[in-house]
Amino acid sequence: MTSAQAQKEVWDRLWSNGVNYSWDALSQTIYDKLQAIVGEPEGRSFLEAGSGTGKISLRLGREGATVLLVDYSEQAIDNSRGAFARAGVRASFVQSDIRSIPLPDAAVDVAWNAGVLEHFDDTEKVRIVREMARVTKPGGHVIILTPCAACLPYRIGKAYAEQQGSWPYGIENPVASLGDVCAAGGVELIEESSIGFTDGLAFLDFIGGAQPVKQALQEWYAELSEEERSAFPGYLLVSAARTPIAAERADEPSAATEQAPRPDAKTQRADEPIAEGSSLPDQTAASRAEAALRGLALSEALERLREVQETLSRYHKARAGGSHYLEAYREQEASYWLPLLPILDALLARPGARVLDVGAAYGTLILYSALAGASCRAVDTTDAYWSPELEREHGIGWSRCNIEADELPGDEPCDIILFTEVLEQLRYNPIPVLRKLTDRLTPGGSLLLSTPWKRYFAPNQASPDLLEMPLYSADTPPETIGKFYSSDELYALAGACGLAVPTLQIYNGRLLAWLKKA
């Protein structure tokens, strides 16, 4: 098997695991940079050469651009075709090797890709750039985004994952500059810069225990001036070039004249308008929330957490035979959701806040809320971990409830719902459960969620697509037990349930989300 065939297998496997097309911070960063280089997309034609998910091309199409997606993975093309059809956005799709694109010369205004050229050697890079330039109009843009060799967090996380055998993306060679490649490919490099420093921090999640360092780096970077930030290269190197304006390009070798389009190249349009896709997250709201969180004192939260854990330890110590809480869980649990505490503190500042903990287990977070003066209630499928003293001494009501099968007890609306380390245990489609929780929230109420991150715990494990997961049925048990989620899937779940996403972060390999009802 050649290296190209091996790399194709990597991407076919990744795309076959299912892709979610909700917007995210990295996509916004890339989109903003494309727009800064070429201007408004409306009325322009874009070729994404090595399109993968096609998520950003979908946004370009929504904004009025004519878009064409080319990828050699049939699964990637199928995923994109379905996403465009569902969104009612027109596009053309070609399954082809981007080293030989079956398009005429000067076909598009912009040819671009992100996360592609790092998988090829220099000779192949030149061939791809030359081919992208060929299909671009004279004076048009060729824009290439690759992992930046100077981005330290990305390099550290990648190196560690490769050493541990957990790197999921195959051969990937970070790029210091594409100046020579662009020159050899017949285009003029007009700009080369990096973007997305905080996006590069995500690669530290491959390293167990690195999350406190990552969180500190995020806070440190947020305080830097623009001049200071320029000293720290971001995750993606952006190499923007122009094609020659001169009409004659006869001296440039053309793959279109040297080689006819491959007979297996497949082209298809998505023309049937279907319901519009999910809306974009409120980036301004997220920025405001992050700024507010930086001003909260985590030390006060940790002090109350210690008080909670000591109280629960006292309750469990009195139990015959000891307790799993004392043996293990107390030391582990805060490593799951610690960054949620400042958010919870800010929400609990409202007098008389009503809190429901779904899947409360030992009751750490619900007791934490009760000590802040909230009116609290907890539900779980078992009382094996629950201490009756929580109700006697702190007034925390407890009910048995299978959140997938049962309705939530009572009918009092909640200001805050805690849903930590539960989502991954659901055996059926999670959307009805999250809608059930959303319905119980007051307008503007918050749902705090933590769940293991798929990319950290099972990057290569196939898991069912959200649309394929069965709805709850007492008569038909599901084939799978639980599911790991990606950040894209959490955005999709939030959108499906009418929830905004003020913040979504990663901590110790877990996704931590603050979701808010409109």
Sequence and secondary structure as in RCSB ss.txt:
>XXXX:A:sequence
MTSAQAQKEVWDRLWSNGVNYSWDALSQTIYDKLQAIVGEPEGRSFLEAGSGTGKISLRLGREGATVLLVDYSEQ
AIDNSRGAFARAGVRASFVQSDIRSIPLPDAAVDVAWNAGVLEHFDDTEKVRIVREMARVTKPGGHVIILTPCAA
CLPYRIGKAYAEQQGSWPYGIENPVASLGDVCAAGGVELIEESSIGFTDGLAFLDFIGGAQPVKQALQEWYAELS
EEERSAFPGYLLVSAARTPIAAERADEPSAATEQAPRPDAKTQRADEPIAEGSSLPDQTAASRAEAALRGLALSE
ALERLREVQETLSRYHKARAGGSHYLEAYREQEASYWLPLLPILDALLARPGARVLDVGAAYGTLILYSALAGAS
CRAVDTTDAYWSPELEREHGIGWSRCNIEADELPGDEPCDIILFTEVLEQLRYNPIPVLRKLTDRLTPGGSLLLS
TPWKRYFAPNQASPDLLEMPLYSADTPPETIGKFYSSDELYALAGACGLAVPTLQIYNGRLLAWLKKA
>XXXX:A:secstr
  HHHHHHHHHHHHHHT       HHHHHHHHHHHHHH   TT EEEEES TT HHHHHHHHTT EEEEEES HH
HHHHHHHHHHHHT   EEEES TTS  S TT EEEEEEES GGGS HHHHHHHHHHHHHTEEEEEEEEEEEEBTT
 HHHHHHHHHHHHHT   S S   BS  HHHHHHTT EEEEEEEE HHHHGGGGGGSTT HHHHHHHHHHHHTS 
HHHHTTS  SEEEEEEE   SS  TTS  HHHHS   TT EEEE     S       HHHHHHHHHHHHTS HHH
HHHHHHHHHHHHHHHHHTSTT  HIIIIIHHHHHHHHTTHHHHHHHHHTSTT EEEEET TT HHHHHHHHTT E
EEEEES  TT  THHHHHH  EEEE  TTTS  SS   EEEEEEES GGG  S SHHHHHHHHHHEEEEEEEEEE
EEBHHHH TT     GGGS    SSS  SS    B HHHHHHHHHHTTEEEEEEEEETTEEEEEEEE 
